[in-house]
Amino acid sequence: MRLAILGFALAALALSPAHAAWKEYEYKDLEVAKEFPSEPKVEKGVYKTPLAVEAPQTVYTAVDGGITYSFTIVDFKDRPEAGANLVGEAASNLIKGKDFTYSVDDFPLYDKGTASVYGTILTIKKPDGEKTNVSLFFNKSRLYIVKAVVAPNAPNKFSPGVARFLETIRFHMAGYGFDYATGHDYPIGDDRPGNRDNRVIPGYVPPPAPLPTISKK
């Protein structure tokens, strides 16, 4: 699952002479898990936009090497039908600014089949050199905003932690297993064949002998 990008980021992180102690934090009440370079601070507040009007939000934030990592979850339990527009509005608000430039980089996929969660990844650059990488998702009546803001003079401005932060989000709280035949992860407890990832991983070679399925979170 997202092996190529995440694998590169983790490999680069391992080779770095000094790096943060990344850890996954589970937020079961919000039905999501997220990795941070250190224990994030939590702040509850109100998300206000013209379309959202007002909605309760929870923001988790950690700072490492001049990079601010934030994870915002906004609850729209009374407006599940508005998801696509709320994601669009969030993206529009992020890229608005004098002389801002931006690119749409990817549409990441988490889980499979009827459990699929698709997102949008943007890179936004300001004239002063600040760069923001952000992933946007709407799932189970919640808007998720995964954002890494890199200051112009950040000591870790080229850190692979930015890619790691964007990639490491988990919506399936039961965890994942690993299919040695295909090299892909799959949601534990969801054995429907249509929900497996059967895409070919370039260069992947299955182990010579059957290995036990392992689970991970």
Buried (B, 14 or more C-beta within 10 A) or exposed (E): BBEEBBEBBBEBBEEEEEBBEBEEBEBEEBBBBBBBBEEBEEEEEEBEBEEBEEBEBBBBBBBBBBBBBBBBBBBBEEBEEBBEEBBBBBBEEBBEEEEBEBEEBBEBBBBBEEBEBEBBBBBBBBEEEBBBBBBBBBBBBBBBBBBBBBBEEBEBBEBBBBBBBBBBBBBBBEBBBBBBEBBBBBBBEBEEEEBBBEEEEEEEEEEEEEEEEEEEE
